[in-house]
Amino acid sequence: MPGRNGQNQRNYYRILFVQPDAPPAIIQAAYRTLMQKLKAHPDLGGDEWNAAVINKAFTVLSDPRKRRAYDEALFGRRSVGNLGRQHHDQRAQAEPAAGWEPFRPRVIR
């Protein structure tokens, strides 16, 4: 994903398998799971390069100032907290307003 300077930028949220609005406790749990249980740490048989990328993602996302700067570069001026609201608004506009009902199959007894 291009950053401000036009260069490719890694998506640290995807690397750690967390949502952009994830709290710090979830980010830390995801980091520990990747490094220990999934054995990404080099001492446990993991690859050094992968461990370095995971460490960099955790370093950025665990520091509030670095995370804010990263989010601005990744998402632009959009607030991460508003991303869920934008999705909800888009779905509301896509669904027909009047007379719409979800499909419910008949139950045969």
MINU-608258 format. One record per atom (N, C-alpha, C, O): atom name; residue number from 1; z, y, x. Coordinates in pm, 1 decimal. Layout:
BEGIN
+------+------+----------+----------+----------+
| name | resi |       up |    north |     east |
+------+------+----------+----------+----------+
|   CA |  NUM |        Z |        Y |        X |
...
+------+------+----------+----------+----------+
***
This chain:
BEGIN
+------+------+----------+----------+----------+
| name | resi |       up |    north |     east |
+------+------+----------+----------+----------+
|    N |    1 |      0.0 |   -117.2 |     85.0 |
|   CA |    1 |      0.0 |      0.0 |      0.0 |
|    C |    1 |      0.0 |    123.5 |     89.6 |
|    O |    1 |     85.6 |    132.6 |    177.6 |
|    N |    2 |    -87.9 |    215.4 |     72.6 |
|   CA |    2 |    -93.7 |    330.3 |    161.8 |
|    C |    2 |     26.0 |    421.9 |    145.7 |
|    O |    2 |     73.3 |    446.9 |     34.8 |
|    N |    3 |     73.5 |    470.8 |    258.2 |
|   CA |    3 |    183.5 |    566.4 |    256.3 |
|    C |    3 |    128.9 |    707.7 |    258.3 |
|    O |    3 |     10.1 |    729.8 |    234.5 |
|    N |    4 |    215.3 |    802.1 |    286.5 |
|   CA |    4 |    172.5 |    942.5 |    290.2 |
|    C |    4 |     69.5 |    969.0 |    398.5 |
|    O |    4 |    -24.3 |   1046.4 |    379.4 |
|    N |    5 |     88.2 |    903.5 |    512.3 |
|   CA |    5 |     -1.3 |    931.2 |    624.4 |
|    C |    5 |   -129.7 |    849.1 |    618.3 |
|    O |    5 |   -209.6 |    853.0 |    712.0 |
|    N |    6 |   -151.3 |    774.0 |    508.5 |
|   CA |    6 |   -275.3 |    700.3 |    493.0 |
|    C |    6 |   -273.7 |    562.7 |    556.1 |
|    O |    6 |   -370.4 |    488.0 |    541.5 |
|    N |    7 |   -166.2 |    526.6 |    626.4 |
|   CA |    7 |   -158.3 |    395.7 |    688.9 |
|    C |    7 |   -101.1 |    295.5 |    589.8 |
|    O |    7 |    -34.7 |    333.1 |    493.2 |
|    N |    8 |   -127.1 |    168.9 |    614.4 |
|   CA |    8 |    -70.7 |     65.2 |    529.6 |
|    C |    8 |     80.0 |     60.8 |    549.7 |
|    O |    8 |    130.0 |     83.5 |    659.9 |
|    N |    9 |    150.6 |     31.6 |    443.1 |
|   CA |    9 |    295.1 |     26.1 |    448.0 |
|    C |    9 |    340.1 |   -101.1 |    377.9 |
|    O |    9 |    290.1 |   -133.9 |    270.3 |
|    N |   10 |    433.6 |   -172.3 |    437.9 |
|   CA |   10 |    484.7 |   -294.6 |    377.2 |
|    C |   10 |    569.6 |   -261.3 |    255.4 |
|    O |   10 |    635.4 |   -157.4 |    250.2 |
|    N |   11 |    567.0 |   -350.6 |    158.4 |
|   CA |   11 |    651.3 |   -335.5 |     40.8 |
|    C |   11 |    778.2 |   -416.7 |     64.9 |
|    O |   11 |    779.1 |   -538.7 |     48.7 |
|    N |   12 |    884.7 |   -347.7 |    103.7 |
|   CA |   12 |   1009.0 |   -414.3 |    138.3 |
|    C |   12 |   1073.3 |   -481.1 |     17.8 |
|    O |   12 |   1147.8 |   -577.7 |     34.0 |
|    N |   13 |   1046.6 |   -432.6 |   -101.0 |
|   CA |   13 |   1101.0 |   -496.2 |   -220.5 |
|    C |   13 |   1039.4 |   -635.6 |   -238.9 |
|    O |   13 |   1108.8 |   -730.0 |   -276.8 |
|    N |   14 |    911.5 |   -647.6 |   -212.3 |
|   CA |   14 |    846.1 |   -778.9 |   -223.0 |
|    C |   14 |    892.4 |   -871.9 |   -112.3 |
|    O |   14 |    907.3 |   -992.1 |   -134.8 |
|    N |   15 |    915.1 |   -819.2 |      5.2 |
|   CA |   15 |    960.5 |   -901.8 |    116.9 |
|    C |   15 |   1095.1 |   -965.9 |     84.5 |
|    O |   15 |   1116.7 |  -1083.5 |    113.7 |
|    N |   16 |   1186.0 |   -888.3 |     23.6 |
|   CA |   16 |   1318.5 |   -939.6 |    -10.5 |
|    C |   16 |   1324.3 |  -1001.3 |   -150.0 |
|    O |   16 |   1429.4 |  -1050.9 |   -190.7 |
|    N |   17 |   1213.4 |   -999.2 |   -224.2 |
|   CA |   17 |   1206.7 |  -1056.5 |   -358.9 |
|    C |   17 |   1307.0 |   -990.5 |   -453.3 |
|    O |   17 |   1379.0 |  -1059.4 |   -525.6 |
|    N |   18 |   1311.8 |   -857.1 |   -452.8 |
|   CA |   18 |   1399.7 |   -782.8 |   -543.1 |
|    C |   18 |   1318.9 |   -676.5 |   -616.8 |
|    O |   18 |   1209.8 |   -639.5 |   -573.4 |
|    N |   19 |   1372.6 |   -627.9 |   -727.5 |
|   CA |   19 |   1310.8 |   -521.1 |   -804.4 |
|    C |   19 |   1339.2 |   -386.1 |   -737.4 |
|    O |   19 |   1438.5 |   -373.8 |   -665.7 |
|    N |   20 |   1255.9 |   -286.2 |   -758.6 |
|   CA |   20 |   1279.3 |   -155.1 |   -698.2 |
|    C |   20 |   1408.5 |    -87.6 |   -742.3 |
|    O |   20 |   1459.6 |     -1.2 |   -671.2 |
|    N |   21 |   1461.9 |   -124.6 |   -856.5 |
|   CA |   21 |   1587.3 |    -63.7 |   -901.3 |
|    C |   21 |   1709.0 |   -152.8 |   -873.4 |
|    O |   21 |   1815.0 |   -132.8 |   -932.7 |
|    N |   22 |   1694.3 |   -249.7 |   -784.6 |
|   CA |   22 |   1802.7 |   -342.9 |   -753.4 |
|    C |   22 |   1919.0 |   -270.6 |   -685.5 |
|    O |   22 |   1897.6 |   -186.0 |   -598.8 |
|    N |   23 |   2042.8 |   -304.2 |   -725.1 |
|   CA |   23 |   2159.0 |   -243.3 |   -660.2 |
|    C |   23 |   2177.9 |   -301.0 |   -520.0 |
|    O |   23 |   2122.4 |   -406.0 |   -487.9 |
|    N |   24 |   2256.6 |   -232.2 |   -436.4 |
|   CA |   24 |   2278.0 |   -278.4 |   -298.6 |
|    C |   24 |   2332.9 |   -420.8 |   -287.6 |
|    O |   24 |   2298.9 |   -491.9 |   -193.1 |
|    N |   25 |   2416.1 |   -463.3 |   -380.9 |
|   CA |   25 |   2471.7 |   -598.9 |   -375.1 |
|    C |   25 |   2361.8 |   -704.6 |   -390.4 |
|    O |   25 |   2366.7 |   -808.4 |   -324.4 |
|    N |   26 |   2264.7 |   -679.7 |   -474.9 |
|   CA |   26 |   2153.6 |   -773.3 |   -494.9 |
|    C |   26 |   2065.0 |   -777.0 |   -371.0 |
|    O |   26 |   2017.2 |   -883.2 |   -331.3 |
|    N |   27 |   2043.3 |   -661.4 |   -310.5 |
|   CA |   27 |   1961.4 |   -654.4 |   -189.1 |
|    C |   27 |   2028.0 |   -732.9 |    -77.3 |
|    O |   27 |   1961.5 |   -807.2 |     -5.1 |
|    N |   28 |   2159.4 |   -716.5 |    -62.7 |
|   CA |   28 |   2231.1 |   -789.8 |     41.8 |
|    C |   28 |   2229.0 |   -940.6 |     14.2 |
|    O |   28 |   2212.3 |  -1019.9 |    106.9 |
|    N |   29 |   2245.6 |   -980.5 |   -110.9 |
|   CA |   29 |   2242.4 |  -1122.3 |   -144.7 |
|    C |   29 |   2104.7 |  -1183.2 |   -116.6 |
|    O |   29 |   2094.6 |  -1294.9 |    -66.0 |
|    N |   30 |   1999.7 |  -1108.8 |   -149.8 |
|   CA |   30 |   1864.0 |  -1157.4 |   -123.2 |
|    C |   30 |   1840.0 |  -1171.6 |     26.5 |
|    O |   30 |   1779.4 |  -1269.0 |     71.0 |
|    N |   31 |   1887.1 |  -1075.4 |    103.3 |
|   CA |   31 |   1873.0 |  -1079.8 |    249.6 |
|    C |   31 |   1944.3 |  -1202.3 |    306.6 |
|    O |   31 |   1887.1 |  -1276.8 |    386.2 |
|    N |   32 |   2068.4 |  -1222.3 |    265.8 |
|   CA |   32 |   2146.5 |  -1336.2 |    316.9 |
|    C |   32 |   2082.9 |  -1469.1 |    277.1 |
|    O |   32 |   2081.7 |  -1563.9 |    355.6 |
|    N |   33 |   2030.6 |  -1475.7 |    156.0 |
|   CA |   33 |   1965.8 |  -1598.6 |    110.4 |
|    C |   33 |   1842.9 |  -1629.3 |    195.0 |
|    O |   33 |   1822.8 |  -1743.3 |    237.0 |
|    N |   34 |   1761.2 |  -1528.3 |    219.9 |
|   CA |   34 |   1641.8 |  -1550.0 |    302.2 |
|    C |   34 |   1678.4 |  -1593.1 |    443.7 |
|    O |   34 |   1618.8 |  -1685.9 |    498.4 |
|    N |   35 |   1775.6 |  -1526.1 |    502.1 |
|   CA |   35 |   1808.3 |  -1553.2 |    641.5 |
|    C |   35 |   1883.7 |  -1684.6 |    660.3 |
|    O |   35 |   1859.7 |  -1755.8 |    757.8 |
|    N |   36 |   1974.5 |  -1718.0 |    568.5 |
|   CA |   36 |   2057.5 |  -1836.3 |    587.9 |
|    C |   36 |   2005.8 |  -1958.7 |    512.7 |
|    O |   36 |   1972.7 |  -2060.4 |    573.7 |
|    N |   37 |   1999.3 |  -1948.5 |    382.0 |
|   CA |   37 |   1965.2 |  -2066.3 |    302.6 |
|    C |   37 |   1819.5 |  -2106.9 |    318.1 |
|    O |   37 |   1788.2 |  -2226.0 |    319.2 |
|    N |   38 |   1730.3 |  -2009.8 |    329.9 |
|   CA |   38 |   1589.4 |  -2042.1 |    348.8 |
|    C |   38 |   1551.5 |  -2050.6 |    496.1 |
|    O |   38 |   1435.1 |  -2071.5 |    530.4 |
|    N |   39 |   1650.7 |  -2034.3 |    582.3 |
|   CA |   39 |   1637.3 |  -2055.7 |    727.2 |
|    C |   39 |   1527.2 |  -1971.7 |    790.6 |
|    O |   39 |   1444.2 |  -2022.9 |    865.8 |
|    N |   40 |   1527.2 |  -1841.6 |    759.5 |
|   CA |   40 |   1432.0 |  -1751.2 |    822.5 |
|    C |   40 |   1485.7 |  -1700.7 |    956.2 |
|    O |   40 |   1410.4 |  -1647.4 |   1037.6 |
|    N |   41 |   1615.4 |  -1717.6 |    978.6 |
|   CA |   41 |   1675.8 |  -1670.9 |   1104.1 |
|    C |   41 |   1625.7 |  -1757.6 |   1219.3 |
|    O |   41 |   1618.5 |  -1879.7 |   1205.0 |
|    N |   42 |   1590.7 |  -1697.1 |   1333.6 |
|   CA |   42 |   1537.8 |  -1774.6 |   1446.9 |
|    C |   42 |   1634.2 |  -1883.0 |   1496.9 |
|    O |   42 |   1589.7 |  -1987.4 |   1544.5 |
|    N |   43 |   1764.6 |  -1859.4 |   1486.7 |
|   CA |   43 |   1861.0 |  -1960.7 |   1530.9 |
|    C |   43 |   1863.0 |  -2082.7 |   1439.0 |
|    O |   43 |   1910.5 |  -2189.3 |   1478.1 |
|    N |   44 |   1811.9 |  -2067.4 |   1318.4 |
|   CA |   44 |   1808.0 |  -2178.3 |   1223.8 |
|    C |   44 |   1668.6 |  -2240.8 |   1214.9 |
|    O |   44 |   1642.8 |  -2322.9 |   1126.9 |
|    N |   45 |   1580.3 |  -2202.6 |   1304.3 |
|   CA |   45 |   1445.8 |  -2259.9 |   1307.0 |
|    C |   45 |   1338.7 |  -2170.6 |   1247.6 |
|    O |   45 |   1223.7 |  -2212.5 |   1234.2 |
|    N |   46 |   1374.3 |  -2049.0 |   1212.0 |
|   CA |   46 |   1277.5 |  -1956.5 |   1154.7 |
|    C |   46 |   1195.3 |  -1885.8 |   1261.7 |
|    O |   46 |   1222.5 |  -1896.7 |   1381.2 |
|    N |   47 |   1095.9 |  -1814.5 |   1216.2 |
|   CA |   47 |   1005.8 |  -1741.1 |   1303.9 |
|    C |   47 |   1065.2 |  -1604.1 |   1336.5 |
|    O |   47 |   1116.5 |  -1536.8 |   1247.1 |
|    N |   48 |   1059.4 |  -1562.3 |   1461.1 |
|   CA |   48 |   1115.4 |  -1432.4 |   1502.7 |
|    C |   48 |   1046.3 |  -1315.6 |   1432.1 |
|    O |   48 |   1111.9 |  -1219.4 |   1392.3 |
|    N |   49 |    914.9 |  -1324.1 |   1416.9 |
|   CA |   49 |    841.4 |  -1215.0 |   1354.4 |
|    C |   49 |    883.6 |  -1198.2 |   1208.8 |
|    O |   49 |    906.0 |  -1085.9 |   1163.6 |
|    N |   50 |    894.6 |  -1308.6 |   1135.0 |
|   CA |   50 |    937.4 |  -1301.2 |    995.2 |
|    C |   50 |   1079.3 |  -1247.0 |    984.3 |
|    O |   50 |   1108.7 |  -1166.4 |    896.0 |
|    N |   51 |   1167.1 |  -1291.1 |   1073.7 |
|   CA |   51 |   1305.0 |  -1242.9 |   1072.8 |
|    C |   51 |   1309.4 |  -1093.0 |   1100.6 |
|    O |   51 |   1390.8 |  -1021.7 |   1042.0 |
|    N |   52 |   1223.3 |  -1044.7 |   1188.9 |
|   CA |   52 |   1219.9 |   -901.9 |   1220.0 |
|    C |   52 |   1173.6 |   -820.8 |   1098.8 |
|    O |   52 |   1226.4 |   -712.7 |   1072.7 |
|    N |   53 |   1076.2 |   -871.9 |   1025.4 |
|   CA |   53 |   1027.8 |   -802.1 |    905.7 |
|    C |   53 |   1137.0 |   -799.5 |    798.9 |
|    O |   53 |   1157.8 |   -696.7 |    734.4 |
|    N |   54 |   1205.9 |   -910.1 |    779.8 |
|   CA |   54 |   1315.0 |   -916.9 |    681.8 |
|    C |   54 |   1428.0 |   -823.3 |    722.0 |
|    O |   54 |   1484.7 |   -754.4 |    637.1 |
|    N |   55 |   1461.4 |   -820.3 |    851.4 |
|   CA |   55 |   1566.3 |   -729.4 |    900.2 |
|    C |   55 |   1528.3 |   -583.8 |    876.7 |
|    O |   55 |   1612.5 |   -504.0 |    835.7 |
|    N |   56 |   1402.7 |   -548.2 |    902.0 |
|   CA |   56 |   1357.1 |   -411.6 |    881.8 |
|    C |   56 |   1365.9 |   -373.5 |    734.2 |
|    O |   56 |   1409.1 |   -263.2 |    700.7 |
|    N |   57 |   1324.7 |   -465.1 |    645.7 |
|   CA |   57 |   1332.3 |   -439.1 |    501.9 |
|    C |   57 |   1476.6 |   -416.8 |    460.0 |
|    O |   57 |   1505.1 |   -324.1 |    384.2 |
|    N |   58 |   1567.6 |   -499.6 |    507.8 |
|   CA |   58 |   1708.2 |   -485.0 |    471.1 |
|    C |   58 |   1766.7 |   -356.0 |    527.7 |
|    O |   58 |   1844.2 |   -288.4 |    460.1 |
|    N |   59 |   1730.6 |   -321.7 |    649.9 |
|   CA |   59 |   1780.3 |   -198.8 |    711.7 |
|    C |   59 |   1740.0 |    -76.3 |    630.4 |
|    O |   59 |   1821.4 |     13.5 |    609.0 |
|    N |   60 |   1616.8 |    -72.0 |    585.7 |
|   CA |   60 |   1568.7 |     43.0 |    508.5 |
|    C |   60 |   1630.2 |     46.3 |    369.3 |
|    O |   60 |   1675.7 |    151.5 |    324.4 |
|    N |   61 |   1632.0 |    -67.4 |    300.5 |
|   CA |   61 |   1678.5 |    -68.4 |    161.9 |
|    C |   61 |   1830.0 |    -61.8 |    147.9 |
|    O |   61 |   1879.8 |    -28.8 |     40.2 |
|    N |   62 |   1904.2 |    -92.0 |    253.0 |
|   CA |   62 |   2049.8 |    -87.4 |    243.2 |
|    C |   62 |   2105.8 |     51.3 |    276.0 |
|    O |   62 |   2221.6 |     79.0 |    244.6 |
|    N |   63 |   2027.5 |    137.5 |    337.4 |
|   CA |   63 |   2071.0 |    273.4 |    368.8 |
|    C |   63 |   2016.0 |    368.4 |    261.1 |
|    O |   63 |   1894.4 |    380.0 |    246.2 |
|    N |   64 |   2104.4 |    436.6 |    185.8 |
|   CA |   64 |   2056.7 |    521.4 |     74.8 |
|    C |   64 |   1956.0 |    628.7 |    116.1 |
|    O |   64 |   1859.2 |    652.6 |     43.8 |
|    N |   65 |   1976.8 |    693.8 |    230.9 |
|   CA |   65 |   1881.9 |    798.3 |    273.7 |
|    C |   65 |   1746.5 |    739.0 |    309.4 |
|    O |   65 |   1642.8 |    791.7 |    269.1 |
|    N |   66 |   1747.0 |    628.9 |    385.4 |
|   CA |   66 |   1620.4 |    565.2 |    423.3 |
|    C |   66 |   1548.4 |    510.1 |    300.7 |
|    O |   66 |   1425.8 |    516.2 |    291.1 |
|    N |   67 |   1626.6 |    456.2 |    207.0 |
|   CA |   67 |   1566.1 |    399.4 |     86.1 |
|    C |   67 |   1501.1 |    508.5 |      1.3 |
|    O |   67 |   1392.6 |    488.5 |    -53.2 |
|    N |   68 |   1566.9 |    623.2 |     -9.9 |
|   CA |   68 |   1510.9 |    734.3 |    -87.5 |
|    C |   68 |   1379.3 |    780.3 |    -26.0 |
|    O |   68 |   1281.3 |    802.3 |    -97.2 |
|    N |   69 |   1377.2 |    795.0 |    106.9 |
|   CA |   69 |   1254.3 |    836.8 |    175.4 |
|    C |   69 |   1144.5 |    730.9 |    160.9 |
|    O |   69 |   1027.6 |    764.1 |    141.3 |
|    N |   70 |   1183.1 |    604.0 |    170.7 |
|   CA |   70 |   1086.6 |    495.3 |    155.5 |
|    C |   70 |   1028.8 |    492.7 |     14.4 |
|    O |   70 |    908.2 |    475.8 |     -3.7 |
|    N |   71 |   1115.9 |    509.8 |    -86.2 |
|   CA |   71 |   1069.5 |    510.2 |   -225.3 |
|    C |   71 |    972.5 |    624.2 |   -251.0 |
|    O |   71 |    873.4 |    606.7 |   -321.9 |
|    N |   72 |   1000.2 |    740.8 |   -194.0 |
|   CA |   72 |    908.1 |    854.2 |   -209.9 |
|    C |   72 |    772.4 |    822.5 |   -148.9 |
|    O |   72 |    668.5 |    854.7 |   -206.6 |
|    N |   73 |    773.9 |    758.9 |    -31.3 |
|   CA |   73 |    648.4 |    725.5 |     34.8 |
|    C |   73 |    573.4 |    616.4 |    -41.8 |
|    O |   73 |    450.5 |    618.1 |    -48.7 |
|    N |   74 |    647.6 |    521.7 |    -99.1 |
|   CA |   74 |    584.4 |    409.2 |   -166.7 |
|    C |   74 |    538.9 |    444.5 |   -308.1 |
|    O |   74 |    426.5 |    413.2 |   -347.1 |
|    N |   75 |    625.8 |    509.1 |   -384.1 |
|   CA |   75 |    597.2 |    537.2 |   -524.1 |
|    C |   75 |    552.1 |    679.7 |   -550.4 |
|    O |   75 |    514.2 |    712.0 |   -662.9 |
|    N |   76 |    555.1 |    763.9 |   -451.7 |
|   CA |   76 |    521.1 |    904.0 |   -472.4 |
|    C |   76 |    638.3 |    977.7 |   -533.7 |
|    O |   76 |    753.6 |    947.7 |   -502.9 |
|    N |   77 |    610.5 |   1072.1 |   -618.5 |
|   CA |   77 |    715.9 |   1153.4 |   -678.9 |
|    C |   77 |    784.4 |   1083.2 |   -795.7 |
|    O |   77 |    886.8 |   1130.6 |   -844.7 |
|    N |   78 |    729.2 |    971.1 |   -840.4 |
|   CA |   78 |    791.4 |    899.7 |   -951.3 |
|    C |   78 |    928.3 |    847.6 |   -909.3 |
|    O |   78 |    943.7 |    794.3 |   -799.5 |
|    N |   79 |   1024.3 |    862.3 |   -993.6 |
|   CA |   79 |   1158.1 |    811.3 |   -967.8 |
|    C |   79 |   1158.8 |    661.1 |   -994.6 |
|    O |   79 |   1095.2 |    614.5 |  -1089.1 |
|    N |   80 |   1230.1 |    585.7 |   -912.1 |
|   CA |   80 |   1238.3 |    441.7 |   -931.1 |
|    C |   80 |   1305.9 |    410.1 |  -1063.7 |
|    O |   80 |   1269.5 |    312.7 |  -1129.5 |
|    N |   81 |   1403.0 |    490.0 |  -1103.7 |
|   CA |   81 |   1470.9 |    468.5 |  -1230.1 |
|    C |   81 |   1379.1 |    484.7 |  -1349.7 |
|    O |   81 |   1404.5 |    427.0 |  -1455.4 |
|    N |   82 |   1273.0 |    562.2 |  -1334.9 |
|   CA |   82 |   1180.6 |    584.9 |  -1445.1 |
|    C |   82 |   1069.8 |    480.4 |  -1453.5 |
|    O |   82 |    993.3 |    480.1 |  -1550.0 |
|    N |   83 |   1059.6 |    392.2 |  -1355.1 |
|   CA |   83 |    952.0 |    293.9 |  -1357.2 |
|    C |   83 |    963.9 |    201.0 |  -1477.8 |
|    O |   83 |    863.6 |    169.8 |  -1542.1 |
|    N |   84 |   1085.9 |    156.5 |  -1509.1 |
|   CA |   84 |   1105.1 |     71.3 |  -1626.1 |
|    C |   84 |   1072.9 |    145.8 |  -1754.4 |
|    O |   84 |   1015.3 |     87.9 |  -1846.5 |
|    N |   85 |   1108.6 |    271.9 |  -1761.7 |
|   CA |   85 |   1080.8 |    352.5 |  -1881.0 |
|    C |   85 |    930.4 |    371.1 |  -1899.5 |
|    O |   85 |    881.0 |    366.3 |  -2012.1 |
|    N |   86 |    857.2 |    392.2 |  -1790.2 |
|   CA |   86 |    712.3 |    407.1 |  -1799.5 |
|    C |   86 |    648.7 |    279.9 |  -1853.4 |
|    O |   86 |    557.4 |    285.8 |  -1935.7 |
|    N |   87 |    696.7 |    164.5 |  -1807.0 |
|   CA |   87 |    642.7 |     36.9 |  -1854.3 |
|    C |   87 |    668.3 |     22.2 |  -2004.0 |
|    O |   87 |    579.8 |    -19.3 |  -2078.8 |
|    N |   88 |    788.7 |     56.2 |  -2047.0 |
|   CA |   88 |    823.3 |     46.7 |  -2189.0 |
|    C |   88 |    734.0 |    138.3 |  -2271.6 |
|    O |   88 |    684.9 |     97.7 |  -2376.9 |
|    N |   89 |    712.2 |    261.2 |  -2225.3 |
|   CA |   89 |    626.8 |    355.6 |  -2298.0 |
|    C |   89 |    482.4 |    306.0 |  -2307.0 |
|    O |   89 |    417.7 |    321.8 |  -2410.6 |
|    N |   90 |    432.1 |    246.6 |  -2199.6 |
|   CA |   90 |    295.7 |    195.4 |  -2199.6 |
|    C |   90 |    280.1 |     80.9 |  -2298.5 |
|    O |   90 |    179.3 |     72.9 |  -2368.6 |
|    N |   91 |    379.0 |     -7.8 |  -2304.7 |
|   CA |   91 |    372.9 |   -119.0 |  -2399.8 |
|    C |   91 |    380.0 |    -68.3 |  -2543.3 |
|    O |   91 |    312.0 |   -120.6 |  -2631.6 |
|    N |   92 |    462.3 |     33.6 |  -2566.4 |
|   CA |   92 |    474.5 |     87.2 |  -2702.0 |
|    C |   92 |    342.3 |    147.9 |  -2747.4 |
|    O |   92 |    307.4 |    138.2 |  -2865.0 |
|    N |   93 |    268.6 |    210.0 |  -2656.4 |
|   CA |   93 |    140.8 |    268.5 |  -2691.7 |
|    C |   93 |     34.2 |    161.1 |  -2712.3 |
|    O |   93 |    -58.1 |    180.8 |  -2791.2 |
|    N |   94 |     45.2 |     50.2 |  -2644.1 |
|   CA |   94 |    -56.3 |    -54.5 |  -2651.5 |
|    C |   94 |    -46.3 |   -136.5 |  -2779.7 |
|    O |   94 |   -147.2 |   -189.0 |  -2826.9 |
|    N |   95 |     73.6 |   -148.5 |  -2837.1 |
|   CA |   95 |     92.0 |   -229.5 |  -2956.4 |
|    C |   95 |     59.2 |   -148.0 |  -3081.7 |
|    O |   95 |     95.9 |    -30.8 |  -3090.1 |
|    N |   96 |     -9.2 |   -208.2 |  -3178.9 |
|   CA |   96 |    -35.4 |   -137.3 |  -3303.3 |
|    C |   96 |     95.9 |   -103.9 |  -3374.4 |
|    O |   96 |    187.2 |   -186.5 |  -3378.2 |
|    N |   97 |    105.4 |     13.8 |  -3429.1 |
|   CA |   97 |    231.4 |     60.2 |  -3487.2 |
|    C |   97 |    257.3 |     -1.0 |  -3624.1 |
|    O |   97 |    367.4 |    -50.5 |  -3648.5 |
|    N |   98 |    160.3 |      0.8 |  -3713.5 |
|   CA |   98 |    185.4 |    -41.1 |  -3851.7 |
|    C |   98 |    131.1 |   -181.2 |  -3875.3 |
|    O |   98 |     19.1 |   -213.2 |  -3835.5 |
|    N |   99 |    211.8 |   -264.2 |  -3940.3 |
|   CA |   99 |    167.0 |   -395.1 |  -3981.0 |
|    C |   99 |    159.1 |   -498.6 |  -3871.1 |
|    O |   99 |    106.5 |   -607.6 |  -3893.4 |
|    N |  100 |    209.1 |   -468.1 |  -3754.9 |
|   CA |  100 |    202.1 |   -564.9 |  -3646.5 |
|    C |  100 |    322.7 |   -656.3 |  -3650.8 |
|    O |  100 |    436.5 |   -610.2 |  -3660.2 |
|    N |  101 |    297.5 |   -786.8 |  -3643.8 |
|   CA |  101 |    404.9 |   -885.1 |  -3636.6 |
|    C |  101 |    367.3 |   -988.3 |  -3532.5 |
|    O |  101 |    249.3 |  -1019.1 |  -3516.3 |
|    N |  102 |    465.3 |  -1042.5 |  -3461.3 |
|   CA |  102 |    434.1 |  -1145.6 |  -3362.9 |
|    C |  102 |    391.3 |  -1275.0 |  -3432.3 |
|    O |  102 |    428.8 |  -1300.4 |  -3546.8 |
|    N |  103 |    314.1 |  -1354.7 |  -3363.2 |
|   CA |  103 |    268.0 |  -1481.6 |  -3417.4 |
|    C |  103 |    386.0 |  -1577.1 |  -3428.8 |
|    O |  103 |    461.6 |  -1596.9 |  -3333.7 |
|    N |  104 |    399.9 |  -1635.9 |  -3547.6 |
|   CA |  104 |    504.3 |  -1736.2 |  -3569.2 |
|    C |  104 |    437.2 |  -1859.2 |  -3629.8 |
|    O |  104 |    391.3 |  -1855.0 |  -3744.0 |
|    N |  105 |    431.4 |  -1967.7 |  -3554.6 |
|   CA |  105 |    367.3 |  -2086.2 |  -3609.5 |
|    C |  105 |    447.7 |  -2146.4 |  -3722.9 |
|    O |  105 |    570.2 |  -2135.3 |  -3726.1 |
|    N |  106 |    378.0 |  -2210.3 |  -3816.1 |
|   CA |  106 |    445.3 |  -2276.0 |  -3926.7 |
|    C |  106 |    514.3 |  -2400.3 |  -3876.5 |
|    O |  106 |    462.6 |  -2471.7 |  -3790.6 |
|    N |  107 |    629.8 |  -2425.0 |  -3930.2 |
|   CA |  107 |    703.0 |  -2545.7 |  -3896.6 |
|    C |  107 |    674.2 |  -2649.5 |  -4003.4 |
|    O |  107 |    698.6 |  -2625.4 |  -4121.6 |
|    N |  108 |    622.6 |  -2764.7 |  -3963.1 |
|   CA |  108 |    591.0 |  -2870.4 |  -4056.1 |
|    C |  108 |    706.7 |  -2969.5 |  -4055.9 |
|    O |  108 |    747.8 |  -3020.1 |  -3951.4 |
|    N |  109 |    757.8 |  -2995.6 |  -4175.4 |
|   CA |  109 |    871.2 |  -3089.1 |  -4185.0 |
|    C |  109 |    834.3 |  -3213.0 |  -4256.6 |
|    O |  109 |    917.9 |  -3301.8 |  -4273.3 |
+------+------+----------+----------+----------+
***
